[in-house]
Structure formats: structure tokens, C-alpha cells
Amino acid sequence: MHFPWDWLCLGVLIISSVTAGMENEENLDADVEVENFDKQSQEADVDREKSSLEVVYQTPKPTGEVYFTETFDEGLSGWVLSVTLKEDMDDNVAKYDGRWEVEELKENAMPGDRGLVLKSVAKYHAISAMLTKAFVFDDKPLIVQYEVNFQKGIDCGGAYIKLLSSSNDLNLEYFFDKTPYTIMFGPDKCGEDYKLHFIFRHKNPKTGEYDEKHAERPDIDLKKIYLDKKTHLYTLVLKPDDTFEILIDQTVVSKGSLLENMIPPVNPSKEIEDPTDKKPDDWDERPKIPDPNAVKPDDWDEDEPAKIEDPDAVKPEGWLDDEPQYVPDPNAKKPKDWDEEMDGEWEAPQIRNAKCETAPGCGEWVRPMKNNPKYKGKWRAPMIDNPNYQGIWSPRKIPNPDYFEDLHPFKMTAVSAIGLELWSMTSDIYFDNFIICSEKEVADRWAADSWGLKKLVASANEPGMFSQLVTAAEEHPWLWVLYILTLALPVGLTVLFCWPGKKSDEYIDFKKPDVSKQITKGKLKEETEEFEDDELEEEKENEDTDEDERREMEETKRDLIKDNTEKMGREASVSEGEGGEDISDEEEENGVPDEEENEVPDGSQEGDRSNKSDSEDEKEADEGMGDRPLKSVRKRRVRKD
């Protein structure tokens, strides 16, 4: 019975060991050169410059052809602050006077690694830089990649970049919101609207006008990424086959086609609704109409009210008709500053009548209302299908005069500069490690030498599992209940099934050996069956012997009675000598039979005595089976002998 519980205990121990092993493996993630790995300090005032992982940071170098790179490790060299104003706004508000700084990360910083930080709140920021060389959309992919860290979270603001269109009059000092751009890409958030922009400006080949085309929203929860205060890597890949991919932390979160997954579509529809078409006056759009042949029934009374007074209602006993429900407060007093000329005549505030609280009700009693069984409402003819129904009218289609078909929207306007034109209600937005290239391998290598190190340091500095659980419980106190139940359940099961409990008295009695019993129950049964077989054989022999004895008794009755008396005496003495106490008891109770009683012609006397003796012996054996089973069997065998 205890075998399954032993296996359950063993399973609990194995699961605990495996879980502990998995937790240890998660802490052994290191793929770069790491020196002097120290345990993370729990003190809040530890110097940020000393990381638990001393990573040797070096400014990343591009490994292939690039159009632009920026690490900000050398400051803002090459970047231009905007000095212009936003249009159609007050001059004090329209200034691009937001402050930029080059700083290290506030958390998980690496010595020597710095980035561009937006510092001002509720101000417009604009900064830009020229590309090393302009990117022309022909037969090479465009890859744009950079890092963002919302170090204080984000309430309302953006962290997107703009790739500015090439033009002869491009002046970075006058970069503002209306400066023409080709691509806008990056995170944006305001309220509970979390966005990841990918917008490109498409030129209409017929009119020459530019329209913004927005990519469909990615199917991912961006809230956690924007609010976790970690550095994330944003990548946009545009391919010459008119497809695109958007990646966060080198994982694809959105992809599609420039021809099919943009809003509005790049190419307009071939047909449009005729703006001059008007619906005819006799056009019938009603699918159902009232049946013109229907007649109101004669017994339909439209004047019956929906509710009537209940005639069976009775006023409750004790109803106070003369008492109002509310009375003036007798304890109220007119304020001293009450001016009757200005405020009017003062009246005490109304309170509930105390007499009505103990009564069924106060005031004039009115019968309650009930539904009128005769009410049917206003009669209306039933609705039938409209035989003149013509469907919902829509204007006719005509060829779109502005239709065009651009089969390769990838061929956009060339870009020659990158800019950040932002407004935010949250400060300390961190930007770093910009790269624009055409080879994915170059961007990946750049990310490994920059963002990969940040990710490694942040992972090493993360608090342990216990600290994370405590932090989560502080934010959501109901988690403490879940923690307690999670810990108590395995402990309770282990104690219940694995702890050695006290054995019951019944179990002890069953296991305790009985020294006084010299034979087991199974052995006794086998021996009893063996004796019963011997008894059957002896009875057959006795029957043959009885026949001979009856013949002798017929010849000499007198002699037989005498001989039987002597024989019974001898058998009694033999039984006493062999331990057969029951035989002597029977003789004492029954006594020696008289000669008249023994004179049985057919010789049944001895047979009756033998049967009686056998039945009594069997009864004694059954009664004494529990105490001395072997003894009773032996007694029977002695008697048979």
C-alpha cells in the first residue's frame, strides 16, 4: 500500500532537482569575453560605472559598405541643431529649444559607451546629420537600425527618426516638421496608443504630389517593450522586390508588401464612383413594407392604458394618512449671517418623519398599479416583402481619371540626411548606434558589437528570481497569496505522503507474531482436510465392523451387553490417559446405559453412540478452533483410533 507514495515522493524530489538545475543554467549565459564575474550588489547606492560584468567595450566599427554610422562616443560631431520655428504656432511654443546631451545610460552602463539623450519635457527637439553618402533606391536593400531606451518609461512622445529626402535646398539648420522626408521609422506612444511607425512618402507619377503610406500595425504587444526601461534594437529592412520587414531585438514583428500592406494602398483603384450621379426619386430601398391589405381587428382598443390600478389592493393597517413623509428638522437653527432680504425667508431643512419608520407608510394611500390585461397598444399592419424593392442605391462606377499603377514603389526618393524631430512629455530618451547600410550581415555584426554587449550587461545585472518575485508582489499584493499557496502545496504533499506516520493498532496486531499458536491458519486448514479424509475411511471400516458385531449380538445378547459395559470402561480410561477429557464428560452426563436400553435388535446402539460422539466432537472442534485448533483435531483422531 505504501509503494505508490514512495514513488510520488521520489517524483517530487526529481522535479525539484530539475527545476533547480534549470535555474542554474539560465544564469550561465555568456558568449563574449567576460572578466571577473561578481554577484550583483543589492545596495541601491552602488556606483553605476562599476558593472557586475566588466565588459571591455570598444566603439563598434562597420565591417562593410555603409551610408551612415553614429555611436556618439565622440560627442555630437557632425550633428546640427535646428534653429527654426514650427509653423502656425506661437513663437514661444514653436521654438525647437529642447535640450540634447551625450551621456551614458543611467542603468547598466558600460565605460566609454555613450548615446544621444533627449533631456527636455514638453518642448520641441530637432537635430539632424548628413549621411556619409546618399542612398539611392535602385537594386540594393535599405537597412536602417538604431537603439532606443526609454529610461523613465514613456507617457506621451516619440522616438522615431526621419530619412530626409535629397534636395538642393536642404539646410539642416532649418529642419522642422514640414521638411520633406522619404521614410519615417520608429516607436511612438501617447496615452494607451502604442505605435511602431513605418511611413514612406510616395510620389504620384501623374500629379507629382506626395502621399504618406502607413504600414499596417504589427501584431505584437508593444507596451511591455516601451515600458521595461531596457535598450531595444529597432531595424527596418526594405528590399528591391517591394517587400519589407520590421524587427525588434532582431526578431521580426511585422512584414509585408509595399503594394498590399500599406494604408492607403500605393496604387489607386481603376474605377471610382461618379460624383455627378444622383439617386432617382422613385428608387425604393425598403426591403419590407406594411401589408396594405391588413385590417385592424374590431376588438382592438388602442385607448386601453398599459397600467391600471389594482382593484384588489387593500390599504395596510396602521397606515398614517395624516402624517407627512418629511418634516422640518426641529434642531435646525437659522444661521447668524442669514440675510432674509438677500437669501429669502429661512426654512429648516427637511428630514424623514420618525413616526413613519415604525408604520407601513405615511401620507395619502394610493392603490398600486398593475399591468392592464386588455392593453394591446397601437395597431400596426404586419410587414411583408416589398415587391418594388430595388436594393441599396449606389452611384455608378466610372474610370478613375487619376488612376496609375506603380509596380515598384521601392524606387522612392533618394535620402541624404537623418533627423530626429520630436516632442515628448518624458525626458531621458536614449538613442545610440545608428547605422544605414545595404547588407544584413553588416547590421547584425554592428548590433553584436554594440547592442549585444548592452543586452549581456543588462541580463547579468538583473535581480534574481526571488527579487523579481518580491518586486512583482509589491506592485500587485495579491501575488503574495499565490506565492504562499505555491510553496505550501508541495510542502504539504511531501509531509503528507513522505513523512513516516504512526502505524495503527490494527496494523500492529496484524503484524505481531503469536507465539502461542504453533500452526498457521492455512496449515490448519490443510491438516483438517487431511483428517476429514481419514475419518471417511474409518467410517467405512466401522460399518463393516458393525455388521459383524450385530451378528454376534443376535447370538449372545446377554454376553454382548456385559462385554460392551466392560469395553466402555476401558475406552474411558484410555481417553483420560491420552488427554481426551471430553469423553469422560459425556459418560458422566449420560451415565452407563441400562441393559434394557442396550438391547437393540438391529445393533443401532453403538452406531448412534458413535454418531453422537462424532457430532459432539465436531462441535467442540468448531468452538475451540480459535484457541486450540490442533488439539481438537488430535482428540478426534484419538477417538477414531
Disulfide bonds with the S-S distance in Angstrom:
Cys9-Cys498 1.60
Cys156-Cys190 2.08
Cys356-Cys362 1.81
